[in-house]
Amino acid sequence: MRAIVFDRPGDVDVLRLEERPTPAPGRGEVRVRVHGSGLNRVDLLQRRGLYPPPKGSPTDVLGVEYAGVIDEVGGNTGLTVGESVMGIVGGGAYAEQIIVPADEVMRAPAGMSLQHAAAVPEAFMTAYDGLFTEGALERGELVLIHAVGSGVGTAALQLANRAGARVIGTSRSADKLSRAKLLGDVDGVVSDAQWPNAVKQLAPEGVDVVIDLVGGAMVRPSLALLRDRGRHVLIGLTAGSTAELDLGRLLSKRLILRGTVLRTRPVAEKILLARAVEQHVVPDLATGRLRPVVDSLVAPSAIREAHQRLERNDTFGKLVIDWTKT
Ligand SMILES: NC(=O)c1ccc[n+]([C@@H]2O[C@H](COP(=O)([O-])OP(=O)(O)OC[C@H]3O[C@@H](n4cnc5c(N)ncnc54)[C@H](OP(=O)(O)O)[C@@H]3O)[C@@H](O)[C@H]2O)c1
């Protein structure tokens, strides 16, 4: 099988395509013939040596999400050869075959190509968890999504719309905001120096939930825009990992500032989230009411250019490695 491997941290030139032996599943595991592997920002950090994979995950093969077809089953798992599945893993998804614990896989949406299904797990699991479990979003509330044109942002926009919430989305790019409007009902705000005023005009009473995919200097003004008992869910740190906070505001408005991460959380929690997404999200992905936003499908041999595009932030939605290409 082919895998995209790297053996030292560095720039994109450390990535290379290599033949590897076919792995065999142990008890309770399945082997998946991968059709699509989603790219994520965490892959860029790991490639640079800035984000080690969780214990037990491959260190020389990147990739945290996949979709494909089960081609071997280890023991009695409740899954069968030939089933289309998708999921998140601690690493190793940039490969044509992957071994995963049976409990952690989700059935792929019926009728959706497995390359598109590979764009689902990280984006929709993160967005679903952030909006509803961490953010406790309710019908009729107002949610502010920073980087609404990202993979997670486009999923969060659709899920929030479906839940009957109003959405304001930010991006540094007016073009990404226009594209987000084609996807869902969203008021777009360009995140220039004036963005807090623009949000205030759209939401004079404040917002109920912030889905924050950028962090850094966006945090303080976002807290100021929250209503009493508002929830700020911090998911990404592309704009920086430090921020100055007004603790008085946090206290007096009884705000919640919640950080969250999927990759390093306990397996039991990942399984619960997979089951929730399978039940509450996958059916609407199968009918087309919800859809993963795929910027492009890339050949395994074009992985270096794909990482560079992600680094330049010029993607709208997800990049996916298409293993039917060479
Ligand atoms: N906690 C978790 O478990 C978890 C899981 C999945 C993803 N994430 C994180 O969530 C975020 C979104 O993930 P994704 O895969 O959807 O990302 P993505 O599609 O690559 O989009 C990330 C977006 O962040 C914005 N951005 C980048 N640099 C920025 C900067 N310096 N200042 C402000 N905005 C900046 C850009 O939006 P504009 O160009 O539109 O401004 C960019 O398109 C990432 O930070 C990712 O690491 C976290």
The ligand as a Gaussian input file, in Angstrom:
#p B3LYP/6-31G(d) Opt

LIG

0 1
 N       -9.930000      21.626000      18.886000
 C      -10.120000      20.683000      17.985000
 O      -10.341000      19.519000      18.307000
 C      -10.063000      21.031000      16.544000
 C      -10.552000      20.138000      15.564000
 C      -10.537000      20.547000      14.224000
 C      -10.022000      21.801000      13.910000
 N       -9.535000      22.599000      14.891000
 C       -9.004000      23.928000      14.607000
 O      -10.091000      24.706000      14.126000
 C       -9.617000      25.638000      13.173000
 C      -10.369000      25.431000      11.887000
 O       -9.983000      24.178000      11.350000
 P      -10.226000      23.872000       9.818000
 O       -9.653000      22.561000       9.493000
 O      -11.646000      24.106000       9.555000
 O       -9.304000      25.020000       9.191000
 P       -9.169000      25.635000       7.743000
 O      -10.258000      25.176000       6.853000
 O       -7.795000      25.404000       7.313000
 O       -9.392000      27.191000       8.028000
 C       -8.735000      27.889000       9.036000
 C       -9.044000      29.361000       8.850000
 O       -8.488000      30.093000       9.940000
 C       -8.348000      31.435000       9.516000
 N       -7.022000      31.938000       9.876000
 C       -5.832000      31.409000       9.552000
 N       -4.841000      32.172000      10.042000
 C       -5.423000      33.196000      10.690000
 C       -4.938000      34.326000      11.384000
 N       -3.619000      34.541000      11.513000
 N       -5.840000      35.173000      11.897000
 C       -7.162000      34.957000      11.774000
 N       -7.685000      33.913000      11.094000
 C       -6.824000      33.045000      10.570000
 C       -8.507000      31.461000       8.014000
 O       -9.786000      31.988000       7.737000
 P       -9.996000      33.319000       6.845000
 O       -8.981000      33.242000       5.755000
 O      -11.390000      33.136000       6.416000
 O       -9.804000      34.477000       7.766000
 C       -8.435000      30.005000       7.628000
 O       -9.121000      29.734000       6.442000
 C       -8.107000      25.396000      13.039000
 O       -7.455000      26.279000      13.894000
 C       -7.952000      23.972000      13.525000
 O       -6.673000      23.726000      14.033000
 C       -9.551000      22.244000      16.186000

